[in-house]
Amino acid sequence: MRLAYRGSVNRWECDENDHLNVRFFVDRHWQSLAGGAREPQVQARINSLHLRFIAEARLAQAMSGYFGVLHHDEHTDVTLVQTILRDSYDDRILSTCLHEVYGRLEGPDAEQLPEVGSRGIPAEDLPYVQLDRDRAADYGFAQIGAGTVLAHECDPQGQMYSAAYMGRISDAMPHLWHHMHPGSAPREQEGGAVLEYRLRFHRPLTHTDAYEIWSGVFTVGPKVQQFAHLVFDVDSGGLVASAQAAGVRMDLNARKSITLDDARLAALEAVRLRRPEAT
């Protein structure tokens, strides 16, 4: 694989969990993709990202990003590319991303690593991608985010970068917490960590577009919970991006995942999304 990125974690990139926020993981993967392919305008060709977050990246962590081409499908004209973010000192994997990119990308051939691609989240769209904004609430989705796309979030052609989609969803997560646990504040010394994430682009958001994010609990488990996110264009009401995420609650002192008790599981079940076929 080709070394395409090298850098480190800045203080301002760390979130309330005191580790690199997911948006900046996505930014590093994008830099590895664009630098590895020698194509800075590749954003417009990305169909989906399938990310896995394997180890925390803390302040001043040295990171290296690698790029390799897995396969080009002549029938769909989609190229599968993997990017790997590693600890620059001991070479351990921090995060992986499987990119689906329209058209052919040139680069070194690579074999897909076991850490790349689907583990708990399927490599397929959510069952809600046919919804428009006006129907999202019927299935239990709550509006957790809204805003307007800014110039610095976009590539030179005016299309919103992948990291900006992830960042906007990440910023909105406290509102999802309130939806799941109305009337209660987040617990001290407890945070949330993402394990796996599939982000699919249905059409681009561009500079000055207004958007809304609607989200909900997709599956509930004592250790791992899955969430669904739908990003809509305000003017048309149409879907521009969808995502499915697997995450855990995290003890910020022990830096370990938390097993949810029965009361917390019941609270999540009470707001769990309804499947489309159930209505």
N, C-alpha and C positions, 0 to 999 in steps of 0.2 A: 504494500500500500504506500501511497505517496504522503509524505509529511507536508501538510498544507497550512497549518496554523501553529503558532506557539505564543503563549502569553501566560497570564496569571489572574487570580481572583482579586478584585479591588474591594475595598470596604463598602463603597457605595453600591456594589452589585449584590451585597448580602442582604437577606431579608430578616424577618422577625425570628427565624430559626437559626440565625447566625451562620448561614451557609449560602452558597451561590444560588440565587433565585432561578427558577426554571427558564425565565425568558432569556437569561444570559447563557444557559446551557444551549438553548436553541440558537442563539446568536453565534456561539462557537461552532456549532454543527454547520450553520449556514456558511460561515467563513471557511470551514474545511471543505464544504461542497464547492463553493464558488472559486476558492483558491486552487483546489485540487483539479477542478475541471477547466481552469483558466477561463471561466465564463462569468464575469461579474453581474450579468443581466439574467442569470438563471432563475431568479425569483418567479418570473412570469410563467415558467414552465413546470413548477412544482405542483404535483397533484395531491400528494399526501406525505406526512411524516409519521413514522412509528418509532417512538423514543422509549428507551429504557434508562432509568437512573439507578446506577448500581452502587455508587459510593458517594458520600458527601464530598463537596469541594469547599473547603473552609478558606478563610482569609489568607492571601498570599500563596495559595496553592498554585504550583507551576503546572501548566496544562499543555499538552501537545495534541493536535488534531490530525487524523489520518483519513485519506480518501481512497476508495477503490470501487471499481465498476463490477457489479455482479453479473448482470444479464441485460440484454436488449431484446424485447419481444417484437418481432417484425409485424405481427398481426395487430397488436394494440399500439405500436410505436411508443412504448414506455420503456425507459431504462431504469433498472433497479441499481441504486448506489448505496453503499454503506459508508458512514463516517464514524470514527471511533475517537473518543476523547480519553486520553490516558494521563496518569500522573507522570510528569516528565522525569521524576527521579527513580521510581521503582517500576514504571511501566504498567502498573495495574490499571484496569479499565474503570473509568469513572462513569461514562455514559456512552450509549450507542444510538445510532439513528439509521433507519432504513428509509431512504427517499424514493418515491416514485416520481420520475421526471418525464414529461412528454418529450419525445424526440430522442435523438442519440446524443450521448455524452461520451467524450473521449477521455481515456485515462487508463491507469494500470488495472489489469484484471485482478480480481480478488475472490477468495472463497468466503462464503457467508459464515461468520463466527457464530457459535452457539448463543452468545449474548445478544445477537441482533435479531430484531423482529418480534413476532407475537409470543407472549408467554401466557398471560391471562386475558388479554384483550384481543379479540379476533381481528384479522386483517380485512375487515369489511365495514361498510357503513352502519351507523346506528339505525334502528328501525323508525326513527323520527325524521329522517331527512326529507320526507315529502311534506312536512308541515310548513305552513307559513306562520308569521308572527302572531296573527290573530287567533290561531288554534293552539298555541303552545300551552297556555294555561289549562286547557281542557285535559291535558295529560299529566298535570302536576308540576309543570315547569314554573319557575319564579324568575322575574326579571331581576338580575343581580348586577348588571352593568349597563352603562350607556355613555356615549361620548361622540366625538368627532375625530376623524383621522387627521393627524398633524403631518406637516411636511417632513420633519426629521424621522418619521416612522416609515417613510416610503423610499423606494428605489428611484433612480433617475427617470424612470418612465411613470412615476407617480403611483405605483402599486405598493400596497402595504407589505412590509417585510414579515416573514414568518414569526420572528421573535416578537414583533409588535402584537400580533394576534395572541400569542402566549402571554405576553405581558399584560394585556388588557383583561384577559380571563383571570390571571393570577391576582391582579389588583382588585377584582370583584369578589374574590372568594369570601371575605368577611361577611358579605351580604348573604351568601349561601349558608354560612354558619348560622346567621340570624334566622333564616328560613327553616333550617333544620332544628334549631333550638331557640324558639321565640322567647324573648324575655330574659335570656341568660347571656352573660358575657363569656368570651373565651377564657378557659382556665389558665391560671398562671403556670409558667414552666411547662406548658404543653403547646405543641404546634402540629402542623400537618406536613407530611412528606409524600411526594409523588414517586411511585415505583415505575409506572408504565403509562404511556400516553400516545394516542393516535389522533392526529390532527389532519383533517381533510378539507381541502379548499374547493368550494363549489363554483365560485366566481370571485374575482378580486374586489376588495375594497380599495378605493383610491383616495387621494388627497381631498379633503373636505367632506367626504362621505360621513353621514351620521349612522351610527350603528347601535344596536341593543344586544345584550347577552342574556339569554334565558337558560337556566340550569336547573338540575335536580339530581336526586339520588337514584342511581340506576340499579345497583345491587347492594345488599347489606350483608356484612359478615363480621364476626367478632374481631378479626385482625385486619382484613382488607375490605375497603369499601370502594365502589365504583360510581363515578359521576358522569353525567352527560351534559354537554354544553352545546348550545345552538347560537350562532351569531347571525343576526339579521340586518339587512339594509333597511333603514327606517323609511326611506321614501317609497321603495317598492314593496316592502314587507317580505321580500324573498330571502332565502337562506344563502349566506355567503361562505360560512365555514361551520363545521361540526367537529366535536371532539368527544372522546371517551377516555377517562382517566381512572387509574387505580391508585389508591393512596392509603396511608395509614396515619393514625394519630401517633404523635411522637413525644416521648419524655425528653425534654430538652436538657435535663441534667445528666441522665444516664445515656442519652443519645441512642435510645432504643424505642421500638414500636410498642404501643399500648394495646392491650386486649380490652375491648369495650365490655362493660357490664350489661346486664339484662335491661336496665332502665334506659341506657343510652341506645341500645339496639332497638328497643321498642319505639323510641322517639324517631329514629331514622326510618323504621318501617312505616310509621304513621304518615310520612311525607314522601315515601318512595314513589317513583314515577309509575303511571299506568301504561301498560303496553298498548300499542295502537289497536291490536285485535280485540282488546277487552272493552272497547267503547263502541 
